[in-house]
Each structure stands twice: as C-alpha cells, then as structure tokens.
C-alpha cells in the first residue's frame, strides 16, 4: 500500500487511482417517494434543474434509468453551433500561470504546453450532441453488432441497466468511430465524432472561456474528482456546466474522444509526455471525468486515454448536416 506520508514524485497526485472515501449526496426516503410521483417528463426536467439539490438530481436520474429516460431516443438530441473563423488553443504566456494554478494536483507546464499556440480555424456550421452517448444507446449498438466488444466498465460484461442513462465509458476510439458508422447506417443520417476544433468551440464558445460555464473552476458545475462522486452520473445532471450552445457534460463525467489524433498545433512543438511514452500515437480526448481533477475539464486541455482504470473515456457525436 502506498505510504501517503512519503514524498511523491512530480505529478503523483494526478495518477492516484483511489479517491478519498466519501459518503456522497444521499437522498432521504421521503425525497425518493416525492420524486417518484413526478413521472418521466418531470424527472427529466428535474435532472437538469440548476436550482435543485444534487441529491435530488441524481435520484431523479436514477429513477429515469429504471423507468426509461425520455431524453434518450433513437438519435442524439442536438445543439446547433454556427460556423465561422474561430480561435483555438492557448496563448503561450498563460502556460506557467495555468500550470501553477493546478500544481496542487500534479499538473506540469509540459502538459499545458500542448494547448499552444492560439490559432484560427475555419468551421462550417455543425450540430453537436447535447449529451455523450449513454449505456442504453451503446447497448442498442451491441445488440445489432454481435462482433463488437463490450465496454470495459461493464462489470463482467453485463449491461448496467441501473446506469442506462449514464455515459458509456471504457471503449476505444475505434469503437466510437464504429458506433458512429453504425448509427449513420441505421438512421440514414451522417454521424461522426466532432473534430478537436469543433469540440473546443462548442465548449469554450466565442468568449473563449476556460470552462464551459465561465473562467473559474466550479466543482458544482461538473462531475470531476473534486465533486466527490467518483463514479459516472446521469447525463445532464450538472446543469450549471451547460455550455453556451446548450451542450451538457462537456466538462466532467467521462472524457470524450474526438476525431483527431494528437499532433502539435500549427507553430507549436510536439510534446513527448508520459502519454506518448506509454502508448505512442493516440486519439485526443477532451473534457475530463469523474475520476480526474478539474484541470482536465478546462476547455483547451488536450489529453488522451491512459491504460488502466484512471481514464474512463466515452464520446459524443456530431454532424455537419441539419437534423431531420
């Protein structure tokens, strides 16, 4: 067992697998009884009610997992994002301050340097999914695709019915691509993963905020390690984290693959950090997760899937064609 009193190497806090033991938000029996009278539509509204206590939102989401969540249909709910020339990336002068702000959880300047420099990207109009793909949606894909592997987070391969409306995680980037291709065939509409620039613009918006909700970290706005759940949550259950375009869970819950492999931005340097050392070429993941600290929830943060249980990665979809 690790001696937590012993000196830890640089970045050690970032790689600690177990969170502190916490009770978490607990709803009373009276609350459960009261919420059970809402019906699916009322529960769905409560999950995303920013003034409701977290325990109520999670309880409503848990009931919806059993009753059927009306927010989750045969195709993703979408948020329109106007195109145009947008700024992506981080000013190199901000690398040191950002790293210093998160040094208490082991963040190094090298990791933040991957976000530099600021550059402009031309984006066409697109639509991004309001939520990441859920376990229920992924189950439909598996039922229709017997050769596909099951998510590593499904205990003994069993479908987690009590978490039907939680984001799927423990899949590879190729699995996400295959899911998008399957849904495209099934619906006759072209689905794909968002590009890295599309994902960042949907999260940061024209104001280029550091988090989807603004410039200051708020542990009540995203399911990150600071929140204390240390497990996935029903999609949309952290409505204070809603981005400018209406997308939810762009920060926290599970990290999300995008369409691009890591490469340095134009004018930037290639960063050969521990991720490159361990896995080589990798698909970029964005948004952070329940298992990681809030630094990974920053809108500019570029990351990837480390081997092991620390980094549960899922995905959300996008499309360049108007929904129909």
MINUTOR-55775 format. One record per residue: residue in one letter; y, z, x of N, C-alpha, C in turn. Coordinates in steps of 0.2 Angstrom, whole numbers. Each point is the difference from the previous one (the first is absolute). Layout:
% MINUTOR-55775
  res   n_py   n_pz   n_px  ca_py  ca_pz  ca_px   c_py   c_pz   c_px
    A      Y      Z      X      Y      Z      X      Y      Z      X
...
//
This chain:
% MINUTOR-55775
  res   n_py   n_pz   n_px  ca_py  ca_pz  ca_px   c_py   c_pz   c_px
    X     -6      0      4      6      0     -4      6      0      4
    X      5     -4     -1      6      0      3      4      6      0
    X      2      3      6      4      6      1      8     -2     -2
    X      2      1     -6      7     -2     -1      5      4      4
    X     -2      5      4      5      3      4      1     -3      7
    X     -5     -4      1      0     -4      7      5     -5      0
    X      3     -2      6      5     -5      0     -3     -7     -2
    X      3     -4     -4     -2     -6     -3      3     -6      4
    X     -4     -5      1      3     -6      3      5     -3     -5
    X      4     -5      3      6     -3     -3     -3     -4     -6
    X      3      1     -6     -3     -3     -6     -5      3     -3
    X     -3      6      2     -6      3     -3      1      1     -7
    X      6      3     -2      1      1     -7     -2     -5     -5
    X      2     -6      3     -1     -6     -4     -7     -2     -1
    X     -5      2      4     -7     -2      0     -4      6     -3
    X      3      6     -2     -4      5     -3     -3     -2     -7
    X     -7      0      0     -3     -2     -6      1      5     -6
    X     -1      6      1      0      5     -6      7      2     -1
    X      2      0     -6      6      3     -2      0      8     -1
    X      5      3     -1      0      7     -1     -3      1     -7
    X     -4      6     -1     -3      1     -6      6      2     -5
    X      0     -3     -6      5      1     -5     -3      0     -7
    X      2      4     -4     -2      0     -7      2     -6     -4
    X      6     -3      1      2     -6     -3      2      2     -7
    X      4     -5     -3      2      1     -7     -5      1     -5
    X      0      6     -4     -5      1     -5      3      1     -7
    X     -3     -4     -4      2      0     -7     -4      5     -4
    X      3      4     -4     -3      5     -4     -4     -3     -6
    X     -5      4     -3     -4     -3     -5      5     -2     -6
    X      5      4     -1      5     -1     -5      3     -7      1
    X      2     -2      6      3     -6      1     -5     -6     -1
    X     -6      1      2     -5     -5     -1     -1     -1     -7
    X     -1      5     -4      0     -1     -7      6     -3     -3
    X      6      1      2      6     -3     -3      0     -7      2
    X     -2     -2      6      1     -7      2     -6     -4     -3
    X     -5      3     -2     -6     -4     -3      2     -3     -7
    X      5      3     -3      2     -3     -6      5     -6      0
    X      2     -2      6      5     -5      1     -3     -7     -2
    X     -6     -1      2     -3     -7     -1      2     -4      6
    X     -4     -5      2      1     -4      6      7     -2      1
    X      4     -3     -5      6     -2      2      5      5      2
    X     -1      6     -4      5      6      2     -2      2      7
    X     -7      1      1     -2      2      7      3     -5      6
    X      0     -6     -2      2     -5      5      7      1      2
    X      4      1     -6      7      1      1      1      7      4
    X     -4      5     -1      1      6      3     -1      0      8
    X     -5     -4      2     -2     -1      7      6     -2      4
    X      4     -4     -3      6     -3      3      7      3     -2
    X     -1      6     -3      7      3     -2      2      5      6
    X      6     -2      2      2      3      7      2      7     -1
    X      2      2     -7      1      7     -1     -6      5     -1
    X     -5     -3     -1     -6      4     -2     -3      3      7
    X     -3      6     -1     -3      4      6     -5     -5      3
    X     -1      1      6     -6     -4      3     -7      2     -3
    X     -1      6     -1     -6      2     -3     -1     -4     -7
    X      5      0     -4     -1     -4     -6     -1     -7      1
    X      3     -3      5     -1     -7      1     -7     -2      3
    X     -2      4      4     -7     -1      3     -5      2     -6
    X      1      5     -4     -5      1     -6      0     -6     -4
    X      6     -3     -2      0     -5     -5     -3     -6      4
    X      1     -1      6     -4     -6      3     -8      1      0
    X     -2      7      1     -7      1      0     -3     -1     -7
    X      4      2     -5     -3     -2     -7      0     -7     -1
    X      5     -4      3      0     -7     -1     -6     -3      4
    X     -2      2      5     -6     -2      4     -6      0     -5
    X     -1      5     -4     -5      1     -4      0     -4     -7
    X      6     -1     -2      2     -3     -7      1     -7      1
    X      2     -3      6      2     -6      1      7     -1      0
    X      3     -2      6      7     -1      1      3     -6     -2
    X      4      0     -5      3     -6     -3      4     -4      5
    X      2      3      6      4     -3      5     -4     -5      4
    X     -6      1      0     -5     -4      4     -3     -5     -4
    X      1     -7      1     -3     -5     -4     -4     -5      4
    X     -1     -6     -3     -4     -5      4      4     -3      5
    X      7      1      0      4     -3      6      5      5      1
    X      3      0      6      5      5      2      6      0     -4
    X      3      6     -1      7      0     -3      5     -2      6
    X      5     -4     -1      4     -2      5      7      2      0
    X      3      0      6      7      1      1      3     -6      3
    X      5     -4     -3      3     -5      3      5      2      6
    X      0     -4      5      4      1      6      4     -7      2
    X      6      0     -1      4     -6      1     -1     -2      8
    X      0     -6      1     -1     -2      7      7     -1      3
    X      0     -3      6      7     -1      4     -1      2      7
    X      5      0      4      0      2      7      0      8      0
    X     -5      3      3      0      7      0      0      3      7
    X      2      6      1     -1      3      7     -6      4      0
    X     -4     -1      6     -6      4      1      0      3      6
    X     -3      6      1      0      3      7      5      6      1
    X      0      2      6      4      6      2      5     -1      6
    X      6      2      0      4     -1      5     -3      5      6
    X      0     -3      6     -3      3      6      3      7      1
    X      7      0     -1      3      7      1     -2      5     -4
    X     -4     -1     -6     -2      5     -4     -7      3      2
    X     -4     -4      5     -6      2      2     -1      8      2
    X      5      2      4      0      7      3      1      5     -5
    X      5     -1     -5      2      5     -5     -6      0     -5
    X     -3     -6     -2     -6      1     -4     -6      4      3
    X     -1     -2      6     -6      3      3      1      8      1
    X      7      2      1      1      7      1      0      3     -7
    X      2     -3     -5     -1      3     -7     -7      2     -2
    X     -5     -4      3     -7      1     -2     -4      2      6
    X      3      3      5     -3      2      6     -5      6     -2
    X      2      4     -5     -4      6     -2     -7     -2     -2
    X     -1     -6     -2     -7     -2     -2     -3     -5      5
    X      3     -1      6     -3     -3      5      2     -8      1
    X      5     -2     -4      3     -7      0      3     -1      7
    X     -2     -6      3      3     -2      6      5     -6      0
    X      4     -1      4      5     -5      0     -4     -7      0
    X     -5      0      4     -4     -6      0     -2     -3     -7
    X     -2      5     -4     -3     -2     -7      6     -3     -4
    X      6      3      1      6     -3     -4      3     -6      3
    X     -2     -1      6      3     -6      4     -3     -7     -4
    X     -6      1     -3     -3     -6     -3      4     -3     -6
    X      5      4     -2      4     -2     -6      6     -4      2
    X      1      0      7      6     -4      2     -1     -7      2
    X      5     -4      0      7      1     -2      1     -2     -7
    X      6      1     -3      2     -3     -6      0     -7      0
    X     -2     -4     -5      0     -7      0      0     -2     -7
    X      2     -6     -1      1     -3     -7     -6     -4     -2
    X     -3      0     -6     -5     -3     -2      2     -3     -7
    X     -2     -7     -1      1     -3     -6     -6      1     -5
    X      1      3     -6     -5      1     -5      1     -4     -6
    X     -5     -3     -3      1     -3     -6     -1      6     -5
    X      2     -1     -7     -2      4     -5     -7      2      0
    X     -2      6     -1     -7      2     -1      0      6     -5
    X     -6      2     -1     -2      6     -5     -5      4      4
    X      1      6      0     -4      5      4     -3      5     -6
    X     -6      2      1     -3      4     -4      3      7     -1
    X      1      3     -6      3      6     -1     -4      6      4
    X     -7     -1      0     -4      5      2     -5     -3      5
    X     -3      4      5     -5     -3      4     -6     -1     -4
    X     -5     -4      2     -6     -1     -4     -4      7      0
    X     -3      1     -6     -3      6     -2     -8      0      1
    X     -3      5      0     -7      0      0     -3     -3     -6
    X      3      0     -6     -3     -3     -6      1     -8      1
    X      5     -2      3      1     -7      1     -5     -3      5
    X     -1      4      5     -5     -2      6     -7      0     -3
    X     -1      5     -5     -7      0     -2     -2     -7     -4
    X      5     -2     -4     -1     -7     -3     -2     -5      5
    X      4      0      5     -1     -5      6     -8      1      2
    X     -2      6      2     -6      1      2     -6     -2     -5
    X      1      2     -6     -4     -2     -5     -1     -8      0
    X      5     -3      1      0     -8      0     -2     -3      7
    X     -1      4      5     -1     -2      7     -5      4      3
    X     -7      0     -2     -5      4      3      0      1      7
    X      2     -6      4     -1      1      7      6      4      4
    X      5      2     -4      6      3      3     -2      8      1
    X      2      2      6     -1      7      2      4      5     -4
    X     -2      6     -1      4      5     -4      4      4      5
    X      6      2     -3      5      4      4     -3      6      3
    X      2      1      6     -3      6      4      2      6     -3
    X      5      1     -4      2      6     -3     -4      2     -6
    X     -4     -5     -3     -4      2     -5     -6      4      2
    X     -1      6     -2     -5      4      3     -7     -2     -2
    X     -4     -2      5     -7     -3     -1      0     -6     -3
    X      6     -4      0      1     -6     -3      1      0     -8
    X      0      6     -3      1      1     -7      7     -1     -2
    X      1     -4     -6      6     -1     -3      4      7     -2
    X      6      1      3      3      6     -2      3      0     -7
    X     -3      0     -5      2     -1     -7      6      5     -1
    X      0      6      3      5      5     -2      7     -2      4
    X     -1     -5      4      6     -2      4      1     -8     -1
    X     -1     -2     -6      0     -7     -2      7     -3      1
    X      5      4     -1      7     -2      1      3      2      6
    X     -4      2      5      3      1      7     -1     -6      4
    X      4     -1      5     -1     -6      4     -6      0      4
    X     -3     -6      0     -6     -1      4      2      1      7
    X     -5      2      4      2      1      8     -7      0      3
    X      0     -1      7     -6      0      4     -3     -7     -1
    X      5     -5      0     -2     -7      0      3     -4      6
    X     -3     -5      2      3     -4      6      5     -5     -3
    X      4     -3      5      5     -5     -2     -3     -6     -3
    X     -6     -2      3     -4     -6     -3     -2      2     -7
    X     -2      6     -1     -2      2     -7      6     -2     -5
    X      6      2      2      6      0     -4      1     -8     -1
    X      0     -4      5      1     -7     -1     -6     -3     -5
    X     -6      2      1     -5     -2     -5      1      2     -7
    X      3      6     -1      1      2     -6      6     -4     -3
    X      5     -2      3      5     -4     -2     -2     -7     -2
    X     -5     -3      4     -3     -6     -1     -4      0     -7
    X     -4      5      0     -4      1     -6      5      0     -7
    X      5      4      1      4      1     -6      4     -6     -2
    X      1     -4      5      4     -7     -1     -5     -4     -4
    X     -7      0      2     -4     -4     -3     -1      2     -7
    X      0      7     -1     -2      3     -7      6     -2     -5
    X      6      1      3      6     -1     -5      3     -7      0
    X     -1     -4      5      3     -6      1      7      0      2
    X      2      6      3      6      1      3      0      2      7
    X      4     -3      5     -1      1      7      3      7      2
    X     -5      4      2      2      7      2     -2      0      8
    X      4      5      3     -1      1      7      3      6      2
    X     -1      2      7      4      6      2      7     -2      2
    X      5      5     -1      6     -2      2      1     -1      8
    X      4     -4      2      2      0      7      3      6      2
    X      0      1      7      3      7      2      8      0     -2
    X      3     -6      1      7      0     -2      1      1     -8
    X     -4     -3     -4      0      2     -7     -1      7     -2
    X     -5      3      3     -1      7     -1      6      4      2
    X      3     -1      6      5      4      2      6     -1     -4
    X      2     -6     -2      5     -1     -5      0      3     -6
    X     -7      0     -3     -1      3     -6      1      8      0
    X     -1      3      6      0      7      1      8      2      2
    X      3     -4      4      6      2      3      6     -3     -4
    X     -1     -6     -3      5     -3     -4      6     -2      4
    X      5     -3     -4      6     -2      4      4      5      4
    X      0      6     -2      3      6      3     -3      2      6
    X     -7     -2      1     -3      1      6     -1      8      1
    X     -2      3     -5     -1      7      0     -7      2      5
    X      0      6      2     -5      2      5     -7      2     -4
    X      1      1     -7     -5      2     -4      1     -4     -7
    X     -5     -1     -4      1     -4     -6      6      3     -4
    X      0      6      0      5      4     -4      7      1      3
    X      1     -1      6      6      2      4     -1      1      7
    X      4      3      3      0      1      8     -3      7      2
    X     -1      4     -4     -2      7      2     -7      1     -2
    X     -5      3      4     -7      1     -2      0      5     -6
    X     -4     -1     -5     -1      5     -5     -7      1     -2
    X     -3      5      2     -7      1     -2     -2      0     -7
    X      5      1     -4     -2     -1     -8      0     -7     -2
    X      2     -5      4      1     -7     -2     -6     -4      2
    X     -5      3      4     -6     -4      3     -5      5      1
    X     -6     -2     -1     -6      3      2     -2     -1      7
    X      3      4      4     -1      0      7     -3      7      2
    X     -2      1      7     -3      7      2      5      6     -2
    X      7     -2      0      4      6     -1      0      2     -7
    X     -3     -4     -5      0      2     -7     -6      5     -1
    X     -5      0      4     -5      5      0     -6     -2     -4
    X      0     -6     -3     -6     -2     -4     -6     -1      4
    X      1     -4      5     -5     -3      5     -6     -3     -4
    X      2     -4     -5     -5     -4     -3      4     -5     -4
    X     -3     -6     -2      4     -5     -4      2      3     -7
    X      5     -3     -3      3      2     -6      0     -6     -5
    X      0      1     -7      1     -6     -4      6     -4      2
    X     -1     -6     -1      6     -5      2      6      2     -4
    X      5      0      3      7      1     -4      1      7     -1
    X     -4      5      3      1      7     -2      6      3      4
    X      3     -4      5      6      3      3      6     -5     -1
    X      2      0     -6      5     -4     -3      7      0      4
    X      2      6      3      6      0      4      0     -4      6
    X     -6     -3      2      0     -5      5      0     -7     -2
    X      2     -1     -6      0     -7     -2      5     -4      4
    X     -2     -6      2      5     -4      4      5     -4     -5
    X      5     -3      4      5     -3     -4     -2     -6     -5
    X     -6     -3      2     -3     -5     -5     -4      2     -5
    X     -2      7      0     -4      3     -5     -7      1      3
    X     -2     -1      6     -7      1      2     -1      7      2
    X     -6      3     -2     -1      7      2     -6      0      5
    X      0      6      3     -5      2      6      1     -5      6
    X      6     -3      1      1     -3      6      1      5      6
    X      0      6     -2      0      5      5     -5      5     -2
    X     -5      2      5     -5      5     -2     -6     -3     -4
    X     -4      5     -2     -6     -2     -3     -5     -3      4
    X      0     -7      1     -4     -3      5      4     -5      4
    X     -2     -1      6      3     -5      4     -2     -7     -3
    X      4     -5      1     -1     -7     -3      0     -5      5
    X     -6     -4      0      0     -6      4      5     -5     -2
    X      3     -4      4      4     -6     -1     -3     -6      2
    X      3     -6      0     -4     -6      1      0     -1      8
    X      5      3      4      1     -1      7     -4      4      4
    X     -2     -3      6     -3      4      6      7      2      4
    X     -1      6      3      5      2      5      2     -5      5
    X      6     -1      0      3     -4      6      7      2      1
    X      3      0      6      7      2      0      5     -4     -4
    X      5      3     -2      5     -3     -4      4     -5      5
    X      3     -5     -2      4     -5      4      5      4      4
    X     -1     -1      7      5      4      5     -3      7      1
    X     -5      2     -3     -3      7      2     -5     -1      5
    X     -3      6      2     -5      0      5     -6      2     -3
    X     -6     -2      3     -7      2     -3     -1      7      2
    X     -2      4     -5     -1      7      2     -8      1      0
    X     -2      2      6     -8      1      1     -1      8     -1
    X      0      2     -6     -1      7     -1     -7      2     -1
    X     -1      6     -2     -7      2     -1     -4     -4     -5
    X      3     -3     -5     -3     -4     -5     -3     -6      3
    X      4     -4      4     -2     -6      4     -6      2      4
    X      1      6      4     -5      2      5     -7      1     -4
    X      0      2     -6     -6      2     -4     -3     -6     -3
    X      4     -4     -3     -3     -5     -5      3     -7      2
    X      4     -1      5      3     -7      2      4     -3     -6
    X     -1     -6     -2      4     -3     -5     -1      4     -6
    X      5      1     -4     -1      3     -6      5     -2     -6
    X     -2      1     -6      4     -2     -6      5      6     -1
    X      7     -2     -1      5      5     -1     -2      4     -7
    X      1      6      0      0      4     -6      7      4      0
    X      2      1     -7      7      3     -1     -1      6     -5
    X      5      4      0      1      5     -5     -2      7      1
    X     -5      1      5     -2      7      1     -5      2     -6
    X     -2      6      1     -6      2     -5      1      8     -1
    X     -5      2     -4      0      7     -2     -3      4      7
    X     -3     -4      4     -3      4      6      4      0      6
    X      6     -4      0      5      0      5      6      2     -1
    X      4      1      5      7      3     -1      5     -5     -3
    X      6      3     -2      5     -5     -3      3     -5      5
    X     -1      0      6      3     -5      5     -3     -7     -2
    X     -7      0     -2     -3     -6     -2      2     -3     -7
    X      4      4     -4      2     -2     -6      7     -3      1
    X      3      0      6      6     -4      1     -1     -7     -2
    X      5     -4     -3      0     -6     -2     -1     -5      6
    X      2      1      6     -1     -4      6     -6      1      4
    X     -4      5     -1     -5      2      4     -6     -5      0
    X     -2     -2      6     -5     -5      1     -6      4      2
    X     -6      0     -3     -6      4      2     -6     -5     -1
    X     -6      3      0     -6     -3     -1     -5      5     -1
    X     -6     -3     -2     -6      5     -1     -4      2      6
    X      1      6      1     -4      4      6     -7      1     -3
    X     -5     -1      5     -7      2     -2      0      7     -2
    X     -4      2     -5     -1      7     -2      4      2     -7
    X     -1      6     -2      2      2     -7      8      1      0
    X      3      0      5      7      2      0      5     -5     -4
    X     -3     -6      0      5     -6     -2     -4     -3     -6
    X      1      3     -6     -3     -4     -6      5     -6     -2
    X     -3     -6      1      5     -5     -1     -3     -4     -7
    X      5     -2     -4     -1     -4     -6      4     -6      1
    X      3     -3     -6      4     -5      0      3     -1     -7
    X      5     -4     -1      3     -3     -6      1     -7      0
    X      1     -3     -5      0     -8      0      7     -2     -2
    X      1     -6      2      6     -4     -1     -1     -7     -3
    X      5     -3     -2     -1     -7     -2      7     -4      1
    X      0     -6      2      6     -4      0      1     -4     -6
    X     -4      1     -5      1     -4     -6      1      5     -6
    X      5     -2     -5      1      4     -5     -6      2     -4
    X      0      6     -2     -6      2     -4      0     -3     -7
    X     -6     -1     -3     -1     -4     -6     -6      4     -4
//
